[in-house]
Amino acid sequence: MMIWTVAISLLSNPLFGYDVIGHAITGGGKTAAFLIPIINYISNHKSKAESERNSYPYCIIISPTKELAEQLYEDTLVFSDGLNCMVVVSFGEMSRQDSIARIKNGCDIFICTVGRLCDFLQKEVLELRHLHFLVFDEADRLLQLEGFYHDLVENLLPKCRQIPNLRKLLFSATDYNDLAELKEEFLMRNVTKVVVGTLNRVEIHEKRETLLDLMQKIYLNGDDSSPPKTIIFVNTKRFATVIACYLSLKGYKAYPIHGNLTARLRREAIEALQSSDCHILVSTDVSALGLDIKGISHIINYEIPKFENFQSYVHRVGRTGRVGNVGLATTFFAPSVDNGTASILFKCLKENNQEIPDFLCKEVERQRGTEDLQRKTREEYERACNESSMESSDE
């Protein structure tokens, strides 16, 4: 299990200027990532003058189902064991009176379903004046619940707007676009996005869909008025045109740049990127030589350079993050065509202290094992041939 160290540092930050949208695969350590810093905050910030049994929560966690609420409750008990943090869970199948009694007996973290939360807010069971964190867990599933959005906007949103420094945290296993309604109503303009996923390979027949998903995330992370400048690298002139046309048909203004285009068309493509008339160039390595385009935020290696030309990989990724700026490079690895570059890609990542995906480590180990077997087989064959030759000479 991966623990979101980035998310933990965000939540632990004492500056209350940001809300958080988190996106991660199931099993990515998301629950620990938000629970640990929240519990730590509560444990450290409860005033000694306060009663240890506060009847108001510092944190409310909203769950789409009672099963998930129960699991969150169990996880919270584990993480808060031995700390000054009291946890209450409540949902429709639990007794209202028992839940109210438990809240009055002490509640720092309240875990609930939407219906029970709205019920308690309407009946003024919950006091929100000390609320610091509001967590929407599996927010994409919450939005699928009938009446969920209306209920929260009517019952919770007005109260949230009255609470200074309230941090809202939305977590989802799907894309940010699925959270647009919640983001629009509940989050501040200053939103920090945290994405955690496995570093994974992509099959060749999935590459275009994966590229489109990636472009959606890039544009969502950028300023609406000025999406980040991106260069997508491919290995052939024809394919540069194909990918540029594909992205243009999907609504992204992309220009190809390669040797089969006239000098005027290549110049217009570069000028369009520099002036932000377009934000994507699809280029071959040769056409990119000598280009000096400032402000490139993202490099995408849609196709990995062939083994004999792998040095161009370094030149590609070096086009982002220049002059102290932050840059991102994404590489698509399709085993059916890219396994020949696995060892040199592994070496390049290791030498530059980059995280190496598990699948790449396993492929390199497999290749090394195959090479060892081939070497031993060759040595055994040569030894057998030598012995046979010696026996023949003795006769």
C-alpha positions as CSV (number, residue, x, y, z in Angstrom):
1,M,0.0,0.0,0.0
2,M,1.2,3.5,-0.9
3,I,0.7,6.3,1.6
4,W,0.2,9.7,0.0
5,T,3.1,11.6,1.5
6,V,2.3,14.5,-0.7
7,A,-1.3,14.6,0.6
8,I,-0.1,14.3,4.2
9,S,2.2,17.3,3.8
10,L,-0.7,19.3,2.3
11,L,-3.1,18.5,5.1
12,S,-0.4,19.1,7.7
13,N,0.3,22.6,6.3
14,P,-0.8,25.2,8.8
15,L,-1.8,27.6,6.0
16,F,-5.5,27.2,5.4
17,G,-5.4,28.7,1.9
18,Y,-6.2,25.5,0.0
19,D,-8.8,22.9,-0.5
20,V,-7.8,19.5,-1.8
21,I,-9.0,17.3,-4.6
22,G,-7.4,13.8,-4.5
23,H,-7.5,11.2,-7.2
24,A,-6.1,7.7,-6.6
25,I,-6.7,4.1,-7.5
26,T,-8.4,1.9,-5.0
27,G,-5.9,0.7,-2.4
28,G,-3.6,3.7,-2.9
29,G,-3.4,4.6,0.8
30,K,-5.9,7.4,0.4
31,T,-7.7,6.8,3.7
32,A,-4.5,6.9,5.8
33,A,-3.3,9.9,3.8
34,F,-6.2,12.1,5.1
35,L,-6.9,10.4,8.4
36,I,-3.4,10.5,9.9
37,P,-2.8,14.3,9.5
38,I,-6.4,15.1,10.6
39,I,-6.1,13.0,13.8
40,N,-2.7,14.5,14.4
41,Y,-4.1,18.0,14.1
42,I,-7.0,17.3,16.5
43,S,-4.7,15.6,19.0
44,N,-2.3,18.6,19.0
45,H,-4.9,21.4,18.8
46,K,-7.5,20.4,21.4
47,S,-7.0,23.0,24.1
48,K,-6.1,21.6,27.5
49,A,-8.8,23.8,28.9
50,E,-11.4,22.1,26.8
51,S,-13.1,19.0,28.0
52,E,-11.8,15.8,26.5
53,R,-15.4,15.0,25.6
54,N,-16.4,17.8,23.1
55,S,-19.9,17.5,21.7
56,Y,-18.8,19.2,18.4
57,P,-16.7,17.7,15.7
58,Y,-13.4,19.0,14.3
59,C,-13.9,16.8,11.2
60,I,-16.9,15.4,9.3
61,I,-16.3,12.6,6.8
62,I,-19.2,11.9,4.4
63,S,-19.4,8.4,3.0
64,P,-21.6,7.2,0.1
65,T,-22.6,3.9,1.9
66,K,-23.0,2.5,5.4
67,E,-20.5,-0.2,4.6
68,L,-17.8,2.3,3.7
69,A,-18.8,4.4,6.7
70,E,-18.2,1.4,9.0
71,Q,-14.8,0.7,7.3
72,L,-13.8,4.3,7.8
73,Y,-14.8,4.1,11.4
74,E,-12.7,1.0,12.0
75,D,-9.7,2.6,10.2
76,T,-10.1,5.8,12.3
77,L,-10.1,3.8,15.5
78,V,-6.9,2.1,14.5
79,F,-5.1,5.3,13.6
80,S,-6.4,7.2,16.7
81,D,-5.6,4.5,19.2
82,G,-4.1,6.0,22.3
83,L,-4.6,9.6,21.1
84,N,-7.0,12.3,22.4
85,C,-9.4,11.8,19.6
86,M,-13.0,10.6,19.9
87,V,-14.8,9.1,16.9
88,V,-18.5,8.6,16.2
89,V,-20.2,6.9,13.2
90,S,-23.8,7.2,12.3
91,F,-26.0,6.1,9.3
92,G,-29.7,5.3,8.6
93,E,-29.8,1.8,10.1
94,M,-28.3,3.0,13.4
95,S,-30.4,4.3,16.3
96,R,-30.7,8.1,16.1
97,Q,-30.9,8.4,19.9
98,D,-27.8,6.3,20.4
99,S,-25.9,8.3,17.9
100,I,-27.0,11.6,19.5
101,A,-26.0,10.3,22.9
102,R,-22.5,9.3,21.6
103,I,-22.1,12.7,20.0
104,K,-22.9,14.4,23.3
105,N,-20.5,12.1,25.1
106,G,-17.7,13.3,22.9
107,C,-17.1,13.6,19.2
108,D,-14.0,14.9,17.4
109,I,-14.5,13.0,14.1
110,F,-18.0,12.4,12.8
111,I,-18.3,9.7,10.1
112,C,-21.7,9.6,8.4
113,T,-23.8,9.0,5.3
114,V,-25.5,11.9,3.6
115,G,-29.0,11.2,4.9
116,R,-27.9,11.1,8.5
117,L,-25.8,14.2,8.2
118,C,-28.7,16.3,6.7
119,D,-31.0,14.9,9.4
120,F,-28.7,16.0,12.2
121,L,-28.1,19.4,10.6
122,Q,-31.8,20.1,10.3
123,K,-32.4,19.1,13.9
124,E,-29.3,21.0,15.0
125,V,-27.8,18.0,16.6
126,L,-24.4,18.9,15.3
127,E,-22.6,22.1,16.3
128,L,-20.2,23.1,13.5
129,R,-18.4,26.1,15.1
130,H,-15.2,24.2,15.6
131,L,-15.3,22.3,12.3
132,H,-11.9,22.4,10.6
133,F,-12.1,19.5,8.0
134,L,-14.9,18.4,5.7
135,V,-14.1,15.2,3.8
136,F,-16.1,13.8,0.8
137,D,-14.8,10.3,0.6
138,E,-15.4,8.5,-2.8
139,A,-17.0,11.7,-4.0
140,D,-17.7,10.3,-7.4
141,R,-20.0,7.7,-5.8
142,L,-21.6,10.3,-3.6
143,L,-22.7,12.2,-6.7
144,Q,-24.4,9.1,-8.0
145,L,-26.8,9.1,-5.1
146,E,-30.3,10.4,-5.8
147,G,-30.9,13.7,-4.2
148,F,-27.4,13.9,-2.8
149,Y,-26.4,17.2,-4.4
150,H,-29.6,19.0,-3.6
151,D,-29.5,17.8,0.0
152,L,-26.0,19.0,0.6
153,V,-26.4,22.3,-1.1
154,E,-29.6,23.0,0.9
155,N,-28.4,21.8,4.3
156,L,-24.6,21.9,4.4
157,L,-23.4,24.6,2.0
158,P,-24.9,27.6,3.9
159,K,-23.2,26.5,7.1
160,C,-19.9,25.8,5.4
161,R,-19.8,29.4,4.1
162,Q,-20.0,30.7,7.7
163,I,-17.0,28.7,8.9
164,P,-13.6,30.5,8.5
165,N,-10.6,28.4,7.5
166,L,-12.7,25.2,6.8
167,R,-10.7,22.8,4.6
168,K,-12.7,20.8,2.2
169,L,-11.2,17.5,0.9
170,L,-12.7,15.6,-2.1
171,F,-11.4,12.2,-2.9
172,S,-12.2,10.1,-5.9
173,A,-11.1,7.0,-7.8
174,T,-12.2,8.5,-11.1
175,D,-11.3,11.7,-13.0
176,Y,-11.6,15.3,-11.7
177,N,-14.3,16.0,-14.3
178,D,-16.7,13.8,-12.3
179,L,-16.4,16.2,-9.4
180,A,-17.2,19.4,-11.2
181,E,-20.5,20.1,-9.4
182,L,-19.0,19.6,-5.9
183,K,-15.9,21.6,-6.8
184,E,-18.0,24.5,-8.1
185,E,-20.2,24.8,-5.0
186,F,-18.0,23.7,-2.1
187,L,-14.3,24.4,-2.9
188,M,-12.4,27.6,-2.7
189,R,-10.8,29.0,-5.9
190,N,-7.4,27.9,-4.4
191,V,-7.5,24.1,-5.0
192,T,-4.6,21.8,-4.7
193,K,-4.9,18.6,-6.7
194,V,-3.1,15.4,-5.7
195,V,-2.9,12.5,-8.1
196,V,-1.6,9.2,-7.0
197,G,-1.6,6.1,-9.2
198,T,0.5,3.2,-10.2
199,L,3.3,3.8,-12.6
200,N,2.0,1.4,-15.2
201,R,2.6,0.2,-18.7
202,V,0.1,0.8,-21.5
203,E,-0.9,-1.6,-24.2
204,I,-0.4,-0.3,-27.7
205,H,-4.1,-0.5,-28.6
206,E,-4.9,1.7,-25.5
207,K,-2.4,4.4,-26.2
208,R,-4.7,7.0,-27.9
209,E,-7.4,6.7,-25.2
210,T,-4.7,7.0,-22.5
211,L,-3.3,10.0,-24.2
212,L,-6.7,11.6,-24.3
213,D,-7.2,11.0,-20.6
214,L,-3.8,12.5,-19.9
215,M,-4.6,15.6,-21.9
216,Q,-7.8,16.1,-20.0
217,K,-5.9,16.0,-16.7
218,I,-3.2,18.4,-18.1
219,Y,-5.9,20.9,-19.1
220,L,-7.8,20.6,-15.9
221,N,-4.6,21.3,-13.9
222,G,-3.8,24.4,-15.9
223,D,-5.2,27.9,-15.8
224,D,-8.4,28.0,-17.9
225,S,-7.1,31.0,-19.8
226,S,-3.7,29.5,-20.6
227,P,-3.4,25.7,-20.7
228,P,0.1,24.3,-20.2
229,K,2.3,24.1,-23.3
230,T,3.0,20.5,-24.2
231,I,5.2,18.7,-26.8
232,I,4.3,15.1,-27.7
233,F,7.1,13.1,-29.3
234,V,6.6,10.3,-31.8
235,N,9.1,8.4,-34.0
236,T,7.7,9.0,-37.5
237,K,6.5,12.0,-39.6
238,R,3.3,10.3,-40.6
239,F,2.4,9.5,-37.0
240,A,3.0,13.1,-35.9
241,T,0.3,14.2,-38.3
242,V,-2.0,11.3,-37.2
243,I,-1.8,12.2,-33.5
244,A,-2.1,15.9,-34.1
245,C,-5.3,15.3,-36.2
246,Y,-6.6,12.9,-33.6
247,L,-6.2,15.5,-30.8
248,S,-7.7,18.3,-32.9
249,L,-10.8,16.2,-33.6
250,K,-11.1,15.7,-29.8
251,G,-11.1,19.4,-29.2
252,Y,-7.4,20.1,-28.5
253,K,-5.7,22.5,-30.8
254,A,-2.6,20.6,-31.8
255,Y,0.0,21.2,-34.6
256,P,2.3,18.6,-36.2
257,I,5.9,19.5,-36.9
258,H,8.1,17.3,-39.0
259,G,10.3,17.3,-42.1
260,N,7.6,16.7,-44.7
261,L,6.0,20.0,-43.8
262,T,7.1,23.2,-45.5
263,A,9.3,25.6,-43.6
264,R,6.4,28.0,-43.5
265,L,4.1,25.5,-41.9
266,R,6.7,24.5,-39.3
267,R,7.4,28.1,-38.5
268,E,3.6,28.8,-38.1
269,A,3.3,25.8,-35.7
270,I,6.1,27.1,-33.5
271,E,4.8,30.6,-33.5
272,A,1.3,29.4,-32.6
273,L,2.7,27.5,-29.6
274,Q,4.8,30.5,-28.5
275,S,1.9,32.9,-28.7
276,S,-0.5,30.4,-27.1
277,D,-2.7,30.2,-30.2
278,C,-2.2,26.4,-29.7
279,H,-0.8,24.5,-26.7
280,I,0.3,21.2,-28.2
281,L,3.0,20.3,-30.7
282,V,3.4,16.8,-32.0
283,S,6.9,16.4,-33.2
284,T,9.6,14.0,-34.4
285,D,13.1,14.1,-32.9
286,V,14.8,15.6,-36.0
287,S,12.3,18.4,-36.3
288,A,12.7,19.3,-32.6
289,L,16.5,19.8,-33.0
290,G,17.4,23.4,-32.5
291,L,14.0,24.4,-31.2
292,D,14.1,26.8,-28.3
293,I,10.6,27.2,-27.0
294,K,10.2,28.7,-23.6
295,G,7.6,27.7,-21.0
296,I,7.2,24.0,-22.0
297,S,5.3,22.5,-19.0
298,H,4.9,18.9,-20.2
299,I,6.8,16.5,-22.5
300,I,5.0,13.3,-23.5
301,N,7.0,10.5,-25.1
302,Y,4.1,8.9,-26.9
303,E,6.6,6.6,-28.6
304,I,9.9,5.8,-27.0
305,P,13.0,6.3,-29.2
306,K,14.5,3.1,-30.6
307,F,17.5,1.6,-28.8
308,E,20.1,2.9,-31.2
309,N,18.6,6.5,-30.9
310,F,17.9,6.4,-27.2
311,Q,20.0,9.5,-26.5
312,S,17.2,11.5,-28.0
313,Y,15.1,10.5,-24.9
314,V,17.3,12.6,-22.7
315,H,17.1,15.6,-25.1
316,R,13.3,15.2,-25.2
317,V,12.7,15.4,-21.4
318,G,15.3,18.2,-21.1
319,R,12.9,20.5,-23.0
320,T,10.7,20.9,-19.9
321,G,11.5,22.3,-16.5
322,R,14.2,24.7,-17.8
323,V,15.9,27.6,-16.0
324,G,14.7,26.4,-12.6
325,N,11.0,25.9,-13.6
326,V,9.0,22.8,-12.7
327,G,8.4,20.4,-15.6
328,L,6.8,17.0,-16.2
329,A,7.8,14.3,-18.5
330,T,5.4,11.3,-19.2
331,T,6.5,8.2,-21.2
332,F,4.2,5.6,-22.7
333,F,5.7,2.1,-22.4
334,A,4.1,-0.5,-24.6
335,P,5.6,-3.9,-23.9
336,S,4.9,-5.3,-27.3
337,V,7.1,-2.7,-29.0
338,D,9.2,-1.2,-26.2
339,N,10.8,-4.1,-24.4
340,G,13.9,-3.7,-26.4
341,T,14.5,-0.4,-24.6
342,A,13.7,-1.6,-21.1
343,S,17.3,-2.0,-19.9
344,I,18.5,1.4,-21.2
345,L,15.4,3.2,-19.9
346,F,15.9,1.5,-16.5
347,K,19.5,2.7,-16.5
348,C,18.5,6.3,-17.5
349,L,15.9,6.5,-14.7
350,K,18.2,5.1,-12.1
351,E,21.1,7.4,-13.0
352,N,18.7,10.4,-12.7
353,N,17.2,9.3,-9.3
354,Q,13.7,8.8,-10.8
355,E,11.1,6.4,-9.6
356,I,11.3,3.1,-11.5
357,P,8.0,1.3,-12.2
358,D,7.7,-2.2,-10.9
359,F,6.8,-3.5,-14.4
360,L,10.1,-2.1,-15.8
361,C,12.1,-3.6,-13.0
362,K,10.5,-7.0,-13.6
363,E,11.1,-6.8,-17.3
364,V,14.8,-6.0,-16.8
365,E,15.1,-8.9,-14.4
366,R,13.4,-11.2,-16.9
367,Q,15.8,-10.1,-19.6
368,R,18.8,-10.5,-17.4
369,G,17.6,-14.0,-16.5
370,T,17.2,-14.8,-20.1
371,E,20.6,-13.5,-21.0
372,D,22.2,-15.5,-18.1
373,L,20.4,-18.7,-19.4
374,Q,21.6,-18.0,-22.9
375,R,25.1,-17.4,-21.7
376,K,25.2,-20.6,-19.7
377,T,23.6,-22.6,-22.5
378,R,26.3,-21.2,-24.9
379,E,29.1,-22.1,-22.5
380,E,27.7,-25.6,-22.0
381,Y,27.4,-26.1,-25.7
382,E,31.0,-24.9,-26.3
383,R,32.3,-27.1,-23.5
384,A,30.4,-30.1,-25.0
385,C,31.9,-29.3,-28.4
386,N,35.4,-29.1,-26.9
387,E,35.0,-32.4,-25.1
388,S,33.7,-34.1,-28.2
389,S,36.6,-32.7,-30.2
390,M,39.1,-34.0,-27.7
391,E,37.5,-37.5,-27.7
392,S,37.7,-37.6,-31.4
393,S,41.4,-36.7,-31.4
394,D,42.1,-39.4,-28.8
395,E,40.6,-42.0,-31.1
